[in-house]
Amino acid sequence: MVQLSDDYMMGLALDEARIALDEGVFPVGAVLCREDQVLGRSRKTMISNHLNHAEMNLFHQVFSGDYAFSRNNGLTLYTTLEPCIMCFGTMMHLPITRLVFAMADAYGGCAHVRLENSPPRHFSRAVEIVGGVRRRVASKLFAEFLDTTAEEFWLTGGASHFQAAVRAELDEDVLQRR
Ligand SMILES: [Zn+2]
């Protein structure tokens, strides 16, 4: 039952990622939910801005101004790619208690960063983390982006761990179809 709901919500995040891709932007989409209620949805915008990640755009959308959410509200963040250190760190400051992502980011993903040596605020912070939900669909969008982008960073092999992971995912698809 939970899995069905996660699949559905991730579908909304993937819709956002598809819009980003159509705009020529790295296709990450994100959705914030309070149980079954969608509070906001967003995607990565602009190419040359390191702050405009899908999750940051979403956080500004939902949490700018006063808000009454607490950690008891069951807020879940859905994102099509494992969050980077900026987005993961910001999430830890917000009353979000569950993170669901599609594809792990072998290059810069921080969802499983170890917090044992961090100060008490972070050390005691409990977030349930689920990875791999609709991973194939997300990786196909990334592959499509890598095949079509004109950005120097990607064309010269930037984030090579990530690019290799996307290709490996697709190779696996080809093998399974044989
Ligand atoms: Zn980020």
Residues whose N, C-alpha, C, O or C-beta is under 5 A from the ligand:
A	BS01	ZN	H53 P83 C84 M86 C87
